[in-house]
Amino acid sequence: MGRSFDAVIIGGGIMGAWIALELAQRGAGEILLLEKSSPGAGSSGKSGAILRQHYSHPTSICMARHSLDRYARFEEEFGIDIGFHRTGMVFIAGADSAADIEENVALQRQHGVDASVIGADELQELEPTGRFTEGECAAWEPEAGYVHPLRAVYGCLEVAMREGVTVRTGVAVRSIEVVQGRASAVRLDDGERVEAGHIINAAGPWARKLLEPHAGDLPLRAIRPEQAYFEPPSGSIEKRTIYGDMVTGLYWKPEAAGWTRVGCLSFDADPEVDPDHYDEGVDGRFIQRCRARLSERLPHYRRSASWGGCGALYTVTPDARAIIGPVAGIAGLTLVSGFSGHGFKMGPAVGCGVAGMVTGTETGPLEPEFFTVDRFSRVSTQGGRYSFGILG
Ligand SMILES: Cc1cc2nc3c(=O)[nH]c(=O)nc-3n(C[C@H](O)[C@H](O)[C@H](O)COP(=O)(O)OP(=O)(O)OC[C@H]3O[C@@H](n4cnc5c(N)ncnc54)[C@H](O)[C@@H]3O)c2cc1C
């Protein structure tokens, strides 16, 4: 006879980890987190883990704001260093997107974000080594930063375990058992059955497959973006700020060892993949394209050393917004997936919201209505303001 838990969380990515921590802190009973590989083995471990508040919808802005604050105070609150760095972030736009930037920044300011719109001259002051063109403008967010993704995942799990959560790694959930419209247990790969009062499917790119027998084909796709890493030439005096650049279509950020990570803002061209068999390497042509485009902005990168890169996984939905909430027609089952390229920063707010939904308590800045799966069957969905999905 297997054990029984009040809540079973499937997946030890940043979402599962924050949900475990928040459930434990709300005294939600006996909690088990199951991770088929090692924590962070999915999207989370390879994340840029950029924490910014530049969104175009009040719910996303408030969730990002709540989360940035939790990450920034994590070490003070829990005594664990998760590699938080406050670098500031710049979002560059061409003249065609200037009005969107103005409107977004005004909305962010209404919600307490320290953000302003700056022109090409101020950009030049901020980054003297950069090339900026008359007419370009940017949203400047000095509070933005990043964390070390794996340290953040392990940090949350450590706190959850201190609070009594059981974490089992190297243990895969094979199926979810549903009896008379209620999710009642999970079946593990070795055949063990674990009963659960509530099951939370936070399996990232694998979440759709686990739900297929019960919920049909949900609008979640696993796609494969690439990242490239460069080391700026020694002696470069570039400021180590995070950039999103709608003109070159890139984002870049400082990494450990003084490297710079570069990726694309748009994921429209990234192929759909099977998350169990995807190429974790990087195409040399991608590296060359990134270096060429980044050098248009920061010319010293023409002489940068390449440290290769990697292929990774995003889980995307048609409107680049996650699906969070109960699975229709199945009591006791919650889905938390579809964060595409911008979920890491939302982890604390998602943990808080899901813990609230499961225990019938406060959901904090997470508005359940904003993330329901049934929004895709309505006539129109509210996408983000930009054409770049990663910006939300
Ligand atoms: C290259 C890259 C850069 C990114 N940059 C940023 C960024 O700068 N800022 C930002 O906010 N977001 C960023 N993101 C997005 C962010 O990282 C993701 O949205 C987030 O990590 C998703 O977390 P998750 O917990 O939902 O999924 P995952 O991290 O994929 O976790 C799911 C976990 O479930 C486990 N699992 C799956 N199936 C089972 C099963 N059957 N049984 C048990 N366990 C199972 C997996 O092994 C995995 O560990 C980036 C993502 C990538 C890939």
PDBQT file of the ligand as one rigid body, heavy atoms in Angstrom, charges set to zero:
ROOT
HETATM    1  C1  LIG A 401      16.908  29.385 -22.364  1.00  0.00    +0.000 C 
HETATM    2  C2  LIG A 401      15.830  29.969 -21.498  1.00  0.00    +0.000 A 
HETATM    3  C3  LIG A 401      15.933  31.282 -21.042  1.00  0.00    +0.000 A 
HETATM    4  C4  LIG A 401      14.919  31.803 -20.233  1.00  0.00    +0.000 A 
HETATM    5  N1  LIG A 401      15.073  33.059 -19.719  1.00  0.00    +0.000 NA
HETATM    6  C5  LIG A 401      14.150  33.541 -18.854  1.00  0.00    +0.000 A 
HETATM    7  C6  LIG A 401      14.352  34.781 -18.218  1.00  0.00    +0.000 A 
HETATM    8  O1  LIG A 401      15.366  35.437 -18.434  1.00  0.00    +0.000 OA
HETATM    9  N2  LIG A 401      13.404  35.226 -17.338  1.00  0.00    +0.000 N 
HETATM   10  C7  LIG A 401      12.277  34.517 -17.088  1.00  0.00    +0.000 A 
HETATM   11  O2  LIG A 401      11.443  34.994 -16.318  1.00  0.00    +0.000 OA
HETATM   12  N3  LIG A 401      12.060  33.313 -17.672  1.00  0.00    +0.000 NA
HETATM   13  C8  LIG A 401      12.976  32.813 -18.541  1.00  0.00    +0.000 A 
HETATM   14  N4  LIG A 401      12.790  31.600 -19.125  1.00  0.00    +0.000 N 
HETATM   15  C9  LIG A 401      11.540  30.888 -18.885  1.00  0.00    +0.000 C 
HETATM   16  C10 LIG A 401      11.549  30.148 -17.572  1.00  0.00    +0.000 C 
HETATM   17  O3  LIG A 401      12.796  29.584 -17.338  1.00  0.00    +0.000 OA
HETATM   18  C11 LIG A 401      10.462  29.073 -17.602  1.00  0.00    +0.000 C 
HETATM   19  O4  LIG A 401       9.219  29.695 -17.890  1.00  0.00    +0.000 OA
HETATM   20  C12 LIG A 401      10.371  28.359 -16.264  1.00  0.00    +0.000 C 
HETATM   21  O5  LIG A 401      11.638  27.852 -15.900  1.00  0.00    +0.000 OA
HETATM   22  C13 LIG A 401       9.364  27.214 -16.333  1.00  0.00    +0.000 C 
HETATM   23  O6  LIG A 401       9.427  26.507 -15.115  1.00  0.00    +0.000 OA
HETATM   24  P1  LIG A 401       8.545  25.229 -14.853  1.00  0.00    +0.000 P 
HETATM   25  O7  LIG A 401       8.779  24.845 -13.454  1.00  0.00    +0.000 OA
HETATM   26  O8  LIG A 401       7.150  25.482 -15.311  1.00  0.00    +0.000 OA
HETATM   27  O9  LIG A 401       9.099  24.102 -15.875  1.00  0.00    +0.000 OA
HETATM   28  P2  LIG A 401      10.428  23.230 -15.843  1.00  0.00    +0.000 P 
HETATM   29  O10 LIG A 401      11.587  23.988 -15.350  1.00  0.00    +0.000 OA
HETATM   30  O11 LIG A 401      10.548  22.608 -17.186  1.00  0.00    +0.000 OA
HETATM   31  O12 LIG A 401      10.118  22.121 -14.763  1.00  0.00    +0.000 OA
HETATM   32  C14 LIG A 401       9.350  20.977 -15.013  1.00  0.00    +0.000 C 
HETATM   33  C15 LIG A 401       9.988  19.831 -14.246  1.00  0.00    +0.000 C 
HETATM   34  O13 LIG A 401       9.109  18.723 -14.257  1.00  0.00    +0.000 OA
HETATM   35  C16 LIG A 401       9.876  17.556 -14.329  1.00  0.00    +0.000 C 
HETATM   36  N5  LIG A 401       8.993  16.495 -14.841  1.00  0.00    +0.000 N 
HETATM   37  C17 LIG A 401       8.451  16.428 -16.084  1.00  0.00    +0.000 A 
HETATM   38  N6  LIG A 401       7.674  15.339 -16.200  1.00  0.00    +0.000 NA
HETATM   39  C18 LIG A 401       7.693  14.713 -15.002  1.00  0.00    +0.000 A 
HETATM   40  C19 LIG A 401       7.098  13.527 -14.512  1.00  0.00    +0.000 A 
HETATM   41  N7  LIG A 401       6.313  12.768 -15.287  1.00  0.00    +0.000 N 
HETATM   42  N8  LIG A 401       7.349  13.140 -13.229  1.00  0.00    +0.000 NA
HETATM   43  C20 LIG A 401       8.161  13.908 -12.435  1.00  0.00    +0.000 A 
HETATM   44  N9  LIG A 401       8.767  15.037 -12.864  1.00  0.00    +0.000 NA
HETATM   45  C21 LIG A 401       8.536  15.442 -14.117  1.00  0.00    +0.000 A 
HETATM   46  C22 LIG A 401      11.003  17.914 -15.282  1.00  0.00    +0.000 C 
HETATM   47  O14 LIG A 401      12.125  17.063 -15.160  1.00  0.00    +0.000 OA
HETATM   48  C23 LIG A 401      11.294  19.347 -14.877  1.00  0.00    +0.000 C 
HETATM   49  O15 LIG A 401      12.335  19.449 -13.924  1.00  0.00    +0.000 OA
HETATM   50  C24 LIG A 401      13.785  31.032 -19.918  1.00  0.00    +0.000 A 
HETATM   51  C25 LIG A 401      13.696  29.707 -20.370  1.00  0.00    +0.000 A 
HETATM   52  C26 LIG A 401      14.714  29.180 -21.135  1.00  0.00    +0.000 A 
HETATM   53  C27 LIG A 401      14.599  27.750 -21.595  1.00  0.00    +0.000 C 
ENDROOT
TORSDOF 0
